[in-house]
Structure formats: C-alpha cells, structure tokens
Amino acid sequence: PFGSIPRPRIPKGWHAHHLVEKRFWRQLGFSSAEEGMDKILAAMIPDGIHLGEITPQLRRLIPNTETATLQEIWDAHKQVYSQYEWGEDWLDAIWKEYFAGKDVVR
C-alpha cells in the first residue's frame, strides 16, 4: 500500500505511484479519499513515467472521475499498463485486489 512506502527513502527522480489512481477511491470501496490514498497498492517508478506517461494517459481515457465505472477503470488501467514489460504483474495485482469477483470482465 501507498502509505507503507517510506517517503524519506524515495530516491530523487522516483515517485510512489498508486497502481489504481487514487481519484477512484469511491469506486474501489474506500470510505474516504485519505483512506484510499493511504491503502491503494503502489509501486516505485521513475517520475517521468509516472507523470509524463501513465497519469496523462489514464486522465485522457477517463476524464470524469465521478461517473467512471469499475469496468472503465479496469479497462483504462489495462490499456495503459499493458504497454510496459512489468504491466502484467501490476494488472494481476490490481485485478485480485480490486476487480475480481465484481461485475468486471477481465
């Protein structure tokens, strides 16, 4: 989870990245934005990939946070992460944690 990544140890040029954007905390079932921010799974990635590639792509695919469905959230993350060699590992993790057993088609 994002909250367990020790901030002073994040190397320069790297970011802690929420594997599902924290703006979807409601759809993921968290009771508050703060809880979502703290508990959503995260990984360390270079800031250029985080802010320069992944986040802009996800925001283009899902511009409206409030109306996004779990299926749309899954599909967008799948489309973006599948471009990266480590993407399948991330997709497996977020599928198991947030989408499996719900009305979402893998």
PEBEL-V821298 format. One record per run of one state. SS is the DSSP state (hx for helix, st for strand, lp for the rest). FROM is the first residue (numbers start at 0). LEN is the number of residues. Records with the same first field share a line. If there is no record, write none. Layout:
BEGIN
SS=FROM-LEN / FROM-LEN
END
This chain:
BEGIN
lp=0-1 / 4-2 / 9-4 / 18-3 / 24-8 / 39-2 / 61-8 / 81-5 / 99-7
hx=1-3 / 6-3 / 21-3 / 32-7 / 46-15 / 69-12 / 86-13
st=13-5 / 41-5
END
